[in-house]
Amino acid sequence: MKTSARNALRGSVQRITDGAVNAEVTLKISEGIEIVAIITRESVAELGLAPGREAMAIIKSSFVILAKGDEPLRISARNRLVGTVVRHDVGAVNDEVVLDIGGGKSITATITRESGKDLTFAPGERAQALIKASHVILAVD
């Protein structure tokens, strides 16, 4: 499968919490790192999702919000991935920041040039990626 999304994180389904319309699916992408996705119950059935099933979390880089440091924040986003800045590429309109989140995984964020100037993410610094569960798309092979 090819996709234009910058972030594709493979893992295995850990648990599914069923709701009236939607379900919360927790995907373990490496030791100590989980991604939560909110998808429809219909999608859970169509994808054949169940604990142990391999799946991929797909996240557009523009859906990733960045914060400096690794101190927990009081936020409504379900996903908080802490890592180290690997790269900060400066663009005319947008910047791209890549975090190493451990376990051989990385996450890419596209932020505005203005935010890039204000936050000055530098390689080696700690940062965190914040992603709403409703912004995570799940896929299976």
C-alpha positions in Angstrom: 0.0 0.0 0.0 1.3 3.5 -0.8 -0.1 6.6 0.8 0.7 10.3 0.8 0.5 10.5 4.6 3.9 11.0 6.1 3.3 8.7 9.1 2.5 5.0 8.8 3.2 3.1 12.1 2.8 -0.7 12.1 1.7 -2.5 15.2 -0.8 -4.9 16.7 -4.3 -4.3 18.1 -4.2 -4.5 21.9 -7.8 -3.8 22.8 -11.0 -2.5 21.3 -13.6 -0.6 23.4 -17.0 -0.8 21.7 -19.4 2.1 21.7 -22.8 2.7 20.3 -21.5 4.1 16.9 -17.7 4.2 17.2 -15.1 2.1 18.8 -11.8 3.0 20.4 -8.9 0.8 19.0 -5.6 0.7 20.8 -2.6 -0.2 18.6 0.8 -1.1 20.2 3.4 0.1 17.8 6.5 -0.7 19.9 7.3 -1.5 23.5 5.7 1.2 25.7 4.2 3.1 22.7 0.5 2.9 21.8 -1.7 4.8 19.4 -5.5 5.2 20.0 -7.8 5.5 17.1 -11.5 6.2 17.0 -13.2 4.5 14.1 -16.7 3.3 13.3 -17.9 -0.1 14.6 -18.6 -0.9 10.9 -14.9 -0.2 10.1 -13.8 -2.5 12.9 -15.8 -5.3 11.4 -14.8 -4.6 7.8 -11.1 -4.6 8.7 -11.5 -7.7 10.9 -9.9 -5.9 13.8 -9.4 -7.9 17.0 -6.7 -8.1 19.7 -3.5 -9.5 18.1 -4.4 -8.5 14.6 -1.6 -6.5 12.8 -2.7 -3.1 11.6 -1.2 0.2 10.6 -1.9 3.7 12.0 -1.8 6.3 9.3 -1.5 10.0 10.4 -1.2 13.0 8.1 1.8 15.1 9.2 -0.5 18.2 9.3 -2.6 16.4 12.0 0.4 16.3 14.4 0.6 19.1 16.9 4.0 19.6 18.5 5.0 20.9 21.9 8.5 21.4 23.3 9.8 19.3 26.2 8.5 16.0 27.5 6.5 17.1 30.6 2.9 15.8 30.4 0.4 18.4 29.3 -3.3 18.6 30.3 -4.8 18.1 26.8 -7.8 16.5 25.2 -5.8 14.7 22.5 -5.6 10.9 23.3 -2.2 10.4 21.7 1.0 11.9 23.2 4.2 10.6 21.7 7.4 11.9 23.3 10.7 11.9 21.4 13.8 13.6 20.3 14.0 16.0 17.4 15.9 14.4 14.6 15.4 17.1 12.0 13.8 20.5 11.5 13.5 21.4 7.8 12.6 25.1 7.3 10.3 25.9 4.4 8.8 29.1 2.9 5.3 28.5 4.3 5.6 25.3 6.4 8.3 23.6 8.4 8.7 19.8 8.8 9.9 18.4 12.1 10.8 14.7 12.7 10.8 13.1 16.1 12.5 9.8 17.0 9.9 8.3 19.4 12.0 5.2 20.1 11.6 1.5 19.1 12.9 2.4 15.6 9.8 4.6 15.0 9.6 8.3 14.1 6.8 10.8 13.6 6.7 13.7 11.2 4.8 17.0 11.8 4.2 19.8 9.4 3.9 23.1 11.2 3.6 26.7 10.0 6.8 28.6 9.4 5.7 31.0 12.1 5.4 28.2 14.7 8.8 26.9 13.5 10.3 30.3 14.2 8.6 30.7 17.6 9.3 27.1 18.9 12.8 26.6 17.3 12.9 22.8 17.4 16.5 21.8 17.2 18.0 18.3 16.8 18.6 16.6 20.1 15.8 18.5 21.9 12.9 16.7 23.6 9.5 17.3 22.1 6.1 15.7 22.0 3.7 14.9 19.2 0.0 15.3 20.1 -2.6 13.6 17.9 -6.4 13.4 18.3 -7.7 9.8 18.2 -10.2 10.8 15.5 -7.2 11.8 13.2 -5.8 8.3 13.2 -6.7 6.1 10.2 -6.3 2.4 10.6 -5.4 0.0 7.7 -4.8 -3.7 7.4 -3.0 -5.7 4.7 
